[in-house]
Amino acid sequence: TLDGRDLRDYDVESFRALLGVVEQDVFLFDGTIAQNIAYSRKQASIDEIRGAAEVANALEFIDRLPDGMSSLIGERGVRLSGGQRQRLAIARAVLADPKLLILDEATSNLDTESEQLIQQSLGRLMKGRTSFVIAHRLSTIAGADLIVVLENGRILQTGTHQELMDLGGKYRTMVEQQVKMTLGSVKPSPTRAASPHHG
């Protein structure tokens, strides 16, 4: 159920209207920054667009561009860094205000500074809504209400971060590997962890 309503009662179109997705590979088109943020709400005012950009930690870099919100970003956002593209995707989701949010590897392939900004943005975006976070970077999901560890399509473990650390097994091994990885000693595990957040 979603908000007390059986998911089977939704038709495809009405369910899609409830859903927001932020992926690793951000879809941006050759238009202005404002047009890209307002992709799902084309009638949004410039104040609403700027508000969404502010929540997404994107307003500062946008305002530094010569044409601000009117700046053209090129096909697939080629004129922007990976972190900037990701923050525009988050701003788009903020503006859409979905009831259900899916974050699919939303902080992958980012430098530490960009990841920190995006983690802040995602925290604001997830507040007050049900969110599913799919991630290899476990820092992304450590604060989740429930973590589900998947391997080859099977559920291995479920629990909070602390419960899974106390339990041992795959999740704790992954966390320990990532701590070592930070020191440059091992490669990441291919196992994925998915976590539903409830706002």
Secondary structure, DSSP 8 states (H G I E B T S, - for coil): -BTTB-GGGS-HHHHHHHEEEEESS----SSBHHHHHTTT-TT--HHHHHHHHHHTT-HHHHHHSTTGGG-B--GGGTTS-HHHHHHHHHHHHHHH--SEEEEESTTTT--HHHHHHHHHHHHHHHTTSEEEEEESSGGGTTT-S-EEEEETTEEEEEE-HHHHHHH-SHHHHHHHHHHHHHTT-S---S-EEEEEE--
